[in-house]
Amino acid sequence: MPARNKEQESEIMAWIEAVLGEKLPPGNYEDILKDGVILCKLINKLAPGSVKKIQSKGTNFQLMENVQRFQAAIKEYGVPQEEIFQTADLFERRNIPQVTLCLYALGRITQKHPEYTGPRLGPKMADENKRIFSEEQLRASEGQLNLQMGFNKGASQAGHGGFGNTRHM
């Protein structure tokens, strides 16, 4: 598990405050986000109507549903599944760096939505990564034999002994 980066966490909190237009309550990063209320408000600000019902208080199960609704909404918004944290990562503090990664991914994806003109989080996404190769560069590898062609550098099964036997060394 990667180490937590307090600088990134404070940058995320500042971004959330800027997007929501309201001051967040004092406390630890994970404690403020734990119940999912702030996260649901955030995605509703980015994509209005994404989360229909937000539980502001209730049992742990009801509060965990807020986090699950947020996760479903950001997946719909365009955040890749592999960058979305598990509910327990935040609610049980199992992997807070994954929560940070997920929120950075959300900030990055806002750049792909032209209707969003609010504050940005993280570096600007590239529009394209075009590469131009000469004909000579493209043909350079044709004379080489790669290992997928069946060449095994002299290795063989000679001396193996047969099916089911162990190899004697």
Backbone as a printed PyTorch tensor [residue, N CA C, xyz], in Angstrom:
tensor([[[  0.8500,  -1.1780,   0.0000],
         [  0.0000,   0.0000,   0.0000],
         [  0.8970,   1.2440,   0.0000]],

        [[  0.6530,   2.1940,  -0.8980],
         [  1.4880,   3.3970,  -0.9360],
         [  1.2620,   4.2680,   0.2900]],

        [[  2.2560,   5.0930,   0.5830],
         [  2.1540,   5.9920,   1.7270],
         [  1.1900,   7.1260,   1.4020]],

        [[  0.5950,   7.6590,   2.4330],
         [ -0.3310,   8.7760,   2.2390],
         [  0.4560,  10.0440,   1.9320]],

        [[ -0.1320,  10.8870,   1.1010],
         [  0.4860,  12.1520,   0.7370],
         [ -0.4200,  13.2750,   1.2450]],

        [[ -0.0260,  13.8780,   2.3510],
         [ -0.8540,  14.9150,   2.9910],
         [ -1.0430,  16.1290,   2.0840]],

        [[ -0.0250,  16.4160,   1.2610],
         [ -0.1070,  17.5500,   0.3400],
         [ -1.2170,  17.3250,  -0.6950]],

        [[ -1.2730,  16.1160,  -1.2390],
         [ -2.3290,  15.7850,  -2.2080],
         [ -3.7010,  15.8190,  -1.5430]],

        [[ -3.7680,  15.3130,  -0.3180],
         [ -5.0390,  15.3000,   0.4060],
         [ -5.5580,  16.7180,   0.6390]],

        [[ -4.6580,  17.6450,   1.0190],
         [ -5.0960,  19.0220,   1.2440],
         [ -5.4610,  19.7000,  -0.0770]],

        [[ -4.7780,  19.3290,  -1.1710],
         [ -5.1190,  19.8640,  -2.4930],
         [ -6.5260,  19.4050,  -2.9040]],

        [[ -6.8370,  18.1490,  -2.6200],
         [ -8.1730,  17.6180,  -2.9270],
         [ -9.2390,  18.3350,  -2.1050]],

        [[ -8.9640,  18.5400,  -0.8200],
         [ -9.9440,  19.2130,   0.0350],
         [-10.1890,  20.6480,  -0.4490]],

        [[ -9.1200,  21.3350,  -0.8630],
         [ -9.2690,  22.6950,  -1.3880],
         [-10.0940,  22.6750,  -2.6830]],

        [[ -9.8560,  21.6750,  -3.5260],
         [-10.6160,  21.5500,  -4.7840],
         [-12.0960,  21.2990,  -4.4900]],

        [[-12.3760,  20.4090,  -3.5360],
         [-13.7730,  20.1090,  -3.1820],
         [-14.4650,  21.3670,  -2.6680]],

        [[-13.7710,  22.1300,  -1.8000],
         [-14.3350,  23.3840,  -1.2910],
         [-14.6300,  24.3530,  -2.4230]],

        [[-13.7000,  24.4450,  -3.3810],
         [-13.8800,  25.3590,  -4.5100],
         [-15.0570,  24.9270,  -5.3910]],

        [[-15.1860,  23.6320,  -5.6360],
         [-16.2870,  23.1350,  -6.4740],
         [-17.6200,  23.3420,  -5.7760]],

        [[-17.6810,  22.9870,  -4.4940],
         [-18.9400,  23.0980,  -3.7540],
         [-19.2870,  24.5520,  -3.4240]],

        [[-18.2540,  25.4020,  -3.3140],
         [-18.4900,  26.7930,  -2.9450],
         [-18.8320,  26.9610,  -1.4860]],

        [[-18.4020,  26.0130,  -0.6670],
         [-18.6500,  26.0940,   0.7750],
         [-17.4540,  25.5330,   1.5350]],

        [[-17.2980,  26.0210,   2.7550],
         [-16.1910,  25.5810,   3.6100],
         [-16.5090,  24.1990,   4.1710]],

        [[-15.5270,  23.3120,   4.1220],
         [-15.7160,  21.9710,   4.6810],
         [-15.5140,  22.0080,   6.1890]],

        [[-16.1420,  21.1020,   6.9120],
         [-15.9650,  21.0800,   8.3710],
         [-14.5250,  20.7140,   8.7270]],

        [[-14.0490,  21.1820,   9.8750],
         [-12.6820,  20.8320,  10.2720],
         [-12.5790,  19.3490,  10.6270]],

        [[-11.4010,  18.7990,  10.4830],
         [-11.1850,  17.3940,  10.8210],
         [-10.2100,  16.7350,   9.8730]],

        [[-10.0070,  15.4600,  10.0940],
         [ -9.1250,  14.6820,   9.2310],
         [ -9.7780,  14.4460,   7.8820]],

        [[ -8.9400,  14.3060,   6.8720],
         [ -9.3500,  14.0420,   5.4860],
         [-10.3510,  12.8940,   5.4160]],

        [[ -9.9680,  11.7350,   5.9850],
         [-10.8310,  10.5480,   5.8910],
         [-12.1020,  10.6840,   6.7240]],

        [[-12.0460,  11.4340,   7.8310],
         [-13.2320,  11.6180,   8.6680],
         [-14.2730,  12.5060,   7.9760]],

        [[-13.7980,  13.5170,   7.2580],
         [-14.7040,  14.4320,   6.5620],
         [-15.4230,  13.7020,   5.4210]],

        [[-14.6870,  12.8240,   4.7250],
         [-15.2430,  12.1300,   3.5600],
         [-15.9660,  10.8250,   3.9060]],

        [[-15.7410,  10.3080,   5.1100],
         [-16.1890,   8.9600,   5.4930],
         [-17.6600,   8.6670,   5.2280]],

        [[-18.5550,   9.5660,   5.6120],
         [-19.9920,   9.2750,   5.4860],
         [-20.5200,   9.4310,   4.0540]],

        [[-19.7050,   9.9560,   3.1530],
         [-20.0890,  10.0510,   1.7550],
         [-20.9570,  11.2430,   1.3970]],

        [[-21.3690,  12.0360,   2.3770],
         [-22.2440,  13.1740,   2.1100],
         [-21.5320,  14.2010,   1.2260]],

        [[-20.2960,  14.5500,   1.5970],
         [-19.5090,  15.5210,   0.8240],
         [-19.2610,  14.9890,  -0.5840]],

        [[-18.9420,  13.6960,  -0.6760],
         [-18.6670,  13.0890,  -1.9880],
         [-19.9050,  13.1390,  -2.8850]],

        [[-21.0700,  12.8490,  -2.3160],
         [-22.3130,  12.8920,  -3.0990],
         [-22.6270,  14.3190,  -3.5520]],

        [[-22.4110,  15.2960,  -2.6640],
         [-22.6230,  16.6910,  -3.0340],
         [-21.6670,  17.0840,  -4.1630]],

        [[-20.4330,  16.5840,  -4.0890],
         [-19.4200,  16.8920,  -5.1040],
         [-19.8510,  16.3860,  -6.4790]],

        [[-20.2450,  15.1240,  -6.5710],
         [-20.6190,  14.5790,  -7.8800],
         [-21.9170,  15.2210,  -8.3820]],

        [[-22.8120,  15.6050,  -7.4640],
         [-24.0340,  16.2990,  -7.8830],
         [-23.7250,  17.6960,  -8.4270]],

        [[-22.6500,  18.3050,  -7.9310],
         [-22.2350,  19.6110,  -8.4390],
         [-21.6050,  19.4600,  -9.8270]],

        [[-20.8270,  18.3760, -10.0110],
         [-20.1660,  18.1290, -11.2980],
         [-21.1630,  17.6490, -12.3470]],

        [[-22.0550,  16.7560, -11.9510],
         [-23.0680,  16.1950, -12.8520],
         [-24.4040,  16.2270, -12.1030]],

        [[-25.1420,  17.3120, -12.2280],
         [-26.3900,  17.4680, -11.4540],
         [-27.3440,  16.2810, -11.6000]],

        [[-27.8780,  15.8610, -10.4460],
         [-28.8460,  14.7670, -10.4270],
         [-28.2350,  13.3780, -10.4290]],

        [[-26.9070,  13.2820, -10.2610],
         [-26.2410,  11.9720, -10.2810],
         [-26.6480,  11.1040,  -9.0990]],

        [[-26.7040,  11.7140,  -7.9240],
         [-27.1040,  10.9830,  -6.7170],
         [-28.4260,  11.5760,  -6.2510]],

        [[-29.4630,  10.7730,  -6.3070],
         [-30.8140,  11.2500,  -5.9810],
         [-31.0400,  11.4030,  -4.4740]],

        [[-30.5280,  10.4320,  -3.6990],
         [-30.8020,  10.4070,  -2.2630],
         [-29.4900,  10.4090,  -1.4890]],

        [[-29.3440,  11.3790,  -0.5890],
         [-28.1510,  11.4650,   0.2580],
         [-28.5890,  11.3450,   1.7080]],

        [[-28.0860,  10.3230,   2.3880],
         [-28.3900,  10.1220,   3.8160],
         [-27.4240,  10.9720,   4.6350]],

        [[-27.9340,  11.9940,   5.3480],
         [-27.0360,  12.8270,   6.1470],
         [-26.7460,  12.2140,   7.5150]],

        [[-27.6400,  11.3690,   7.9880],
         [-27.3670,  10.6300,   9.2300],
         [-28.1170,   9.3240,   9.2070]],

        [[-27.6630,   8.4160,  10.0310],
         [-28.2780,   7.0980,  10.0680],
         [-27.2650,   6.0650,  10.5070]],

        [[-27.5710,   4.8180,  10.2330],
         [-26.6640,   3.7380,  10.6240],
         [-25.4520,   3.7260,   9.6920]],

        [[-24.4280,   2.9790,  10.1080],
         [-23.2350,   2.8570,   9.2730],
         [-23.5880,   2.3250,   7.8900]],

        [[-24.5050,   1.3910,   7.8350],
         [-24.9100,   0.8120,   6.5570],
         [-25.5100,   1.8780,   5.6400]],

        [[-26.3580,   2.7350,   6.1960],
         [-26.9830,   3.7950,   5.4040],
         [-25.9430,   4.7940,   4.9040]],

        [[-24.9500,   5.0970,   5.7520],
         [-23.8990,   6.0310,   5.3510],
         [-22.9820,   5.4110,   4.2970]],

        [[-22.7610,   4.1060,   4.4000],
         [-21.9560,   3.4160,   3.3960],
         [-22.6560,   3.4290,   2.0390]],

        [[-23.9880,   3.4620,   2.0560],
         [-24.7400,   3.5450,   0.8050],
         [-24.4560,   4.8520,   0.0750]],

        [[-24.1990,   5.9400,   0.8320],
         [-23.8070,   7.2060,   0.2070],
         [-22.5360,   7.0090,  -0.6190]],

        [[-21.5570,   6.3410,  -0.0250],
         [-20.2820,   6.1090,  -0.7050],
         [-20.5180,   5.2500,  -1.9520]],

        [[-21.3700,   4.2370,  -1.8330],
         [-21.6570,   3.3660,  -2.9790],
         [-22.3800,   4.1340,  -4.0920]],

        [[-23.2640,   5.0380,  -3.7150],
         [-23.9460,   5.8630,  -4.7200],
         [-22.9540,   6.7710,  -5.4300]],

        [[-22.0250,   7.3340,  -4.6430],
         [-20.9690,   8.1770,  -5.2270],
         [-20.1410,   7.3700,  -6.2190]],

        [[-19.7580,   6.1580,  -5.8330],
         [-18.9420,   5.3070,  -6.7080],
         [-19.6690,   4.9990,  -8.0140]],

        [[-20.9550,   4.6880,  -7.9300],
         [-21.7320,   4.4030,  -9.1370],
         [-21.8290,   5.6480, -10.0170]],

        [[-21.9980,   6.8130,  -9.3960],
         [-22.1350,   8.0630, -10.1510],
         [-20.8350,   8.4420, -10.8610]],

        [[-19.6850,   8.2560, -10.1920],
         [-18.4290,   8.6350, -10.8550],
         [-18.0640,   7.6410, -11.9490]],

        [[-18.4810,   6.4040, -11.7910],
         [-18.2550,   5.4280, -12.8640],
         [-19.0520,   5.8590, -14.0950]],

        [[-20.2790,   6.2780, -13.8640],
         [-21.1350,   6.7790, -14.9450],
         [-20.5520,   8.0570, -15.5600]],

        [[-19.8890,   8.8600, -14.7310],
         [-19.2870,  10.1280, -15.1590],
         [-18.0570,   9.9060, -16.0470]],

        [[-17.4380,   8.7080, -15.8920],
         [-16.3030,   8.4020, -16.7540],
         [-15.0300,   7.9830, -16.0400]],

        [[-15.0510,   7.9030, -14.7080],
         [-13.8510,   7.4570, -13.9850],
         [-13.6870,   5.9560, -14.2160]],

        [[-12.4910,   5.5160, -14.6410],
         [-12.2740,   4.0850, -14.8910],
         [-12.4830,   3.2410, -13.6280]],

        [[-13.0630,   2.0710, -13.7930],
         [-13.3740,   1.1780, -12.6670],
         [-12.1350,   0.8790, -11.8200]],

        [[-10.9830,   0.7010, -12.4550],
         [ -9.7740,   0.3410, -11.7000],
         [ -9.2490,   1.4780, -10.8340]],

        [[ -9.7390,   2.6920, -11.0350],
         [ -9.2990,   3.8130, -10.2020],
         [-10.3000,   4.1480,  -9.0940]],

        [[-11.4180,   3.4620,  -9.0590],
         [-12.4310,   3.7170,  -8.0360],
         [-12.1110,   2.8770,  -6.7980]],

        [[-12.1240,   3.5220,  -5.6440],
         [-11.8180,   2.8280,  -4.3890],
         [-12.9760,   1.9440,  -3.9510]],

        [[-12.6750,   0.9840,  -3.0930],
         [-13.7100,   0.1480,  -2.4880],
         [-14.3250,   0.9150,  -1.3170]],

        [[-15.5660,   0.6470,  -0.9950],
         [-16.2440,   1.3460,   0.1010],
         [-15.4600,   1.2100,   1.4010]],

        [[-14.9390,   0.0210,   1.6760],
         [-14.1900,  -0.2240,   2.9150],
         [-12.8680,   0.5490,   2.9480]],

        [[-12.3120,   0.8760,   1.7770],
         [-11.0650,   1.6520,   1.7420],
         [-11.2340,   2.9720,   2.4740]],

        [[-12.3820,   3.5970,   2.3210],
         [-12.6550,   4.8620,   2.9860],
         [-13.3390,   4.6450,   4.3240]],

        [[-14.4140,   3.8780,   4.3420],
         [-15.2320,   3.7630,   5.5400],
         [-14.4900,   3.1040,   6.6940]],

        [[-13.6640,   2.1190,   6.3970],
         [-12.8960,   1.4300,   7.4400],
         [-11.4290,   1.8330,   7.4320]],

        [[-11.0990,   2.8720,   6.6600],
         [ -9.7320,   3.4020,   6.5640],
         [ -8.7100,   2.3410,   6.1300]],

        [[ -9.0970,   1.4710,   5.2300],
         [ -8.1910,   0.4000,   4.7980],
         [ -7.1470,   0.8850,   3.8090]],

        [[ -7.5440,   1.8020,   2.8920],
         [ -6.6210,   2.2390,   1.8470],
         [ -6.9570,   3.6740,   1.4380]],

        [[ -6.5790,   4.6270,   2.2760],
         [ -6.8690,   6.0410,   2.0200],
         [ -6.1440,   6.5440,   0.7670]],

        [[ -4.9040,   6.0990,   0.4760],
         [ -4.2710,   6.5460,  -0.7790],
         [ -5.0850,   6.1940,  -2.0270]],

        [[ -5.8380,   5.1040,  -1.9970],
         [ -6.6850,   4.7430,  -3.1350],
         [ -7.8380,   5.7350,  -3.2750]],

        [[ -8.3310,   6.2330,  -2.1490],
         [ -9.3920,   7.2510,  -2.1740],
         [ -8.8400,   8.5180,  -2.8370]],

        [[ -7.6040,   8.8890,  -2.4650],
         [ -6.9490,  10.0560,  -3.0520],
         [ -6.7770,   9.8770,  -4.5550]],

        [[ -6.3160,   8.7020,  -4.9680],
         [ -6.1420,   8.3950,  -6.3910],
         [ -7.4710,   8.5390,  -7.1370]],

        [[ -8.5200,   8.0390,  -6.5420],
         [ -9.8500,   8.0880,  -7.1530],
         [-10.3190,   9.5290,  -7.3260]],

        [[-10.1150,  10.3570,  -6.3080],
         [-10.5630,  11.7470,  -6.3950],
         [ -9.7350,  12.5280,  -7.4090]],

        [[ -8.4510,  12.1990,  -7.5340],
         [ -7.6310,  12.8130,  -8.5860],
         [ -8.1480,  12.3830,  -9.9650]],

        [[ -8.5300,  11.1220, -10.0920],
         [ -9.0810,  10.6340, -11.3640],
         [-10.3660,  11.3900, -11.6900]],

        [[-11.1940,  11.6220, -10.6850],
         [-12.4340,  12.3820, -10.8910],
         [-12.1070,  13.7950, -11.3570]],

        [[-11.1340,  14.4290, -10.7030],
         [-10.7170,  15.7760, -11.1010],
         [-10.1920,  15.8000, -12.5300]],

        [[ -9.4820,  14.7580, -12.9160],
         [ -8.9400,  14.6540, -14.2720],
         [-10.0660,  14.4870, -15.3010]],

        [[-11.0510,  13.6570, -14.9730],
         [-12.1500,  13.3710, -15.9000],
         [-13.0320,  14.6030, -16.1270]],

        [[-13.0830,  15.5300, -15.1610],
         [-13.8990,  16.7440, -15.3640],
         [-13.4400,  17.5120, -16.6010]],

        [[-12.1640,  17.3650, -16.9680],
         [-11.6290,  18.0680, -18.1400],
         [-12.2180,  17.5390, -19.4460]],

        [[-12.7280,  16.3160, -19.4200],
         [-13.3320,  15.7230, -20.6210],
         [-14.7910,  16.1570, -20.8060]],

        [[-15.3340,  16.8530, -19.8140],
         [-16.7250,  17.3040, -19.8710],
         [-16.7430,  18.8050, -20.1690]],

        [[-17.0850,  19.1790, -21.3950],
         [-17.0400,  20.5980, -21.7660],
         [-18.0350,  21.4740, -20.9840]],

        [[-19.0850,  20.8610, -20.4430],
         [-20.0610,  21.6570, -19.6880],
         [-19.5160,  22.0810, -18.3220]],

        [[-18.4450,  21.4260, -17.8550],
         [-17.8570,  21.7730, -16.5600],
         [-16.7950,  22.8500, -16.7650]],

        [[-16.9760,  23.9890, -16.1050],
         [-16.0210,  25.0910, -16.2580],
         [-15.4370,  25.5220, -14.9160]],

        [[-15.6220,  24.7160, -13.8840],
         [-15.1690,  25.0610, -12.5430],
         [-13.6810,  24.8230, -12.3490]],

        [[-13.2490,  24.8120, -11.0990],
         [-11.8320,  24.6320, -10.7860],
         [-11.3090,  23.2680, -11.2350]],

        [[-10.0200,  23.2210, -11.5390],
         [ -9.3710,  21.9970, -12.0190],
         [ -8.5530,  21.3570, -10.9060]],

        [[ -8.3620,  20.0470, -11.0320],
         [ -7.5150,  19.3110, -10.0950],
         [ -6.5440,  18.4820, -10.9070]],

        [[ -5.2710,  18.6210, -10.6120],
         [ -4.2570,  17.8310, -11.2950],
         [ -3.8500,  18.4460, -12.6240]],

        [[ -2.9240,  17.7690, -13.3130],
         [ -2.4160,  18.2930, -14.5780],
         [ -3.4560,  18.2090, -15.6910]],

        [[ -3.2450,  19.0300, -16.7240],
         [ -4.1440,  19.0330, -17.8710],
         [ -3.9660,  17.7260, -18.6440]],

        [[ -5.0880,  17.1390, -19.0540],
         [ -5.0320,  15.9020, -19.8280],
         [ -4.6000,  16.1890, -21.2510]],

        [[ -3.8590,  15.2660, -21.8180],
         [ -3.4390,  15.3940, -23.2090],
         [ -4.6140,  15.1100, -24.1320]],

        [[ -4.6920,  15.8470, -25.2240],
         [ -5.7590,  15.6170, -26.1950],
         [ -5.4260,  14.4470, -27.1050]],

        [[ -4.1400,  14.3640, -27.5020],
         [ -3.7230,  13.2530, -28.3500],
         [ -2.2360,  12.9860, -28.1220]],

        [[ -1.8060,  11.8300, -28.5390],
         [ -0.4010,  11.4380, -28.4100],
         [  0.0270,  10.8530, -29.7510]],

        [[  0.1570,  11.7410, -30.7270],
         [  0.4320,  11.3060, -32.0880],
         [  1.9280,  11.0700, -32.2680]],

        [[  2.2600,   9.9400, -32.8810],
         [  3.6610,   9.6060, -33.1350],
         [  3.8460,   9.3550, -34.6220]],

        [[  4.9550,   9.8380, -35.1370],
         [  5.2340,   9.6660, -36.5540],
         [  6.5490,   8.9100, -36.6950]],

        [[  6.5040,   7.7480, -37.3510],
         [  7.6840,   6.9340, -37.5810],
         [  7.9940,   6.9150, -39.0680]],

        [[  9.2950,   6.9260, -39.3760],
         [  9.6910,   6.8070, -40.7810],
         [  9.5360,   5.3490, -41.2090]],

        [[  9.5330,   5.1340, -42.5230],
         [  9.4170,   3.7770, -43.0590],
         [ 10.5990,   2.9240, -42.5870]],

        [[ 11.7680,   3.5470, -42.4860],
         [ 12.9750,   2.8330, -42.0350],
         [ 12.8230,   2.3700, -40.5810]],

        [[ 12.2620,   3.2040, -39.7270],
         [ 12.0420,   2.8280, -38.3270],
         [ 11.0330,   1.6970, -38.2080]],

        [[ 10.0020,   1.7320, -39.0200],
         [  8.9890,   0.6860, -38.9740],
         [  9.5390,  -0.6640, -39.4410]],

        [[ 10.4780,  -0.6590, -40.4040],
         [ 11.0430,  -1.8950, -40.9530],
         [ 12.2370,  -2.4140, -40.1400]],

        [[ 12.7410,  -1.6530, -39.1920],
         [ 13.9580,  -2.0060, -38.4520],
         [ 13.8480,  -3.3260, -37.7070]],

        [[ 12.6810,  -3.6850, -37.2340],
         [ 12.5460,  -4.9020, -36.4230],
         [ 12.2630,  -6.1540, -37.2520]],

        [[ 12.0750,  -6.0140, -38.5340],
         [ 11.6910,  -7.1610, -39.3570],
         [ 12.7720,  -8.2360, -39.4530]],

        [[ 14.0360,  -7.8630, -39.3260],
         [ 15.1200,  -8.8350, -39.4370],
         [ 15.4170,  -9.5740, -38.1500]],

        [[ 14.7550,  -9.2080, -37.0800],
         [ 15.0220,  -9.8370, -35.7890],
         [ 14.0090, -10.9320, -35.5190]],

        [[ 14.4970, -11.9820, -34.8650],
         [ 13.6260, -13.0900, -34.5010],
         [ 13.2170, -12.8950, -33.0390]],

        [[ 11.9420, -12.7460, -32.7870],
         [ 11.5440, -12.5690, -31.3890],
         [ 11.1740, -13.9170, -30.7740]],

        [[ 11.0460, -13.9440, -29.4790],
         [ 10.8130, -15.1990, -28.7590],
         [  9.4260, -15.7780, -29.0160]],

        [[  8.5370, -15.0120, -29.5930],
         [  7.2090, -15.5330, -29.9020],
         [  7.2150, -16.3620, -31.1880]],

        [[  8.3400, -16.3840, -31.8830],
         [  8.4370, -17.1270, -33.1360],
         [  8.7990, -18.5920, -32.9140]],

        [[  8.9860, -19.0220, -31.6750],
         [  9.2840, -20.4140, -31.4010],
         [ 10.7440, -20.6800, -31.0780]],

        [[ 11.5840, -19.6890, -31.1440],
         [ 12.9980, -19.8660, -30.8190],
         [ 13.1440, -19.9160, -29.3130]],

        [[ 13.8090, -20.9520, -28.7930],
         [ 13.8920, -21.0840, -27.3380],
         [ 15.3140, -21.0830, -26.7990]],

        [[ 16.2540, -20.5220, -27.5460],
         [ 17.6410, -20.3600, -27.1140],
         [ 18.2800, -21.6710, -26.6840]],

        [[ 17.9920, -22.7530, -27.3480],
         [ 18.6450, -24.0290, -27.0660],
         [ 18.0130, -24.8450, -25.9580]],

        [[ 16.9800, -24.3510, -25.3180],
         [ 16.3370, -25.1210, -24.2570],
         [ 15.5380, -26.2590, -24.8860]],

        [[ 15.5510, -27.3940, -24.2330],
         [ 14.7640, -28.5190, -24.7400],
         [ 14.2370, -29.3360, -23.5700]],

        [[ 13.4330, -30.3240, -23.9080],
         [ 12.9070, -31.1960, -22.8650],
         [ 13.6580, -32.5230, -22.8210]],

        [[ 14.8000, -32.5710, -23.4590],
         [ 15.5960, -33.8030, -23.4230],
         [ 15.9990, -34.0940, -21.9870]],

        [[ 15.8780, -35.3110, -21.5920],
         [ 16.2410, -35.6880, -20.2300],
         [ 15.1200, -35.5090, -19.2350]],

        [[ 13.9840, -35.0820, -19.6860],
         [ 12.8560, -34.9090, -18.7790],
         [ 12.3660, -36.2520, -18.2690]],

        [[ 12.3960, -37.2650, -19.1110],
         [ 12.0690, -38.6000, -18.6460],
         [ 10.6870, -39.0730, -18.9860]],

        [[  9.7480, -38.2250, -19.1260],
         [  8.4080, -38.6790, -19.4720],
         [  7.3560, -38.0130, -18.6250]],

        [[  6.1450, -38.2590, -19.0070],
         [  5.0040, -37.6330, -18.3550],
         [  4.8450, -38.1580, -16.9310]],

        [[  4.7270, -37.2770, -15.9690],
         [  4.4900, -37.6810, -14.5930],
         [  5.7720, -37.8730, -13.7950]],

        [[  6.9030, -38.0050, -14.4390],
         [  8.1750, -38.1490, -13.7060],
         [  8.6820, -36.7910, -13.2860]],

        [[  9.4130, -36.7820, -12.1810],
         [ 10.0630, -35.5500, -11.7820],
         [ 11.3850, -35.4660, -12.4990]],

        [[ 11.9000, -34.2670, -12.6320],
         [ 13.1640, -34.0830, -13.3240],
         [ 14.3100, -34.3340, -12.3560]],

        [[ 15.2510, -35.1810, -12.7400],
         [ 16.3970, -35.5040, -11.8870],
         [ 17.5400, -34.5870, -12.2140]],

        [[ 18.0760, -33.9740, -11.2130],
         [ 19.1850, -33.0390, -11.4310],
         [ 20.4540, -33.5560, -10.8400]]])
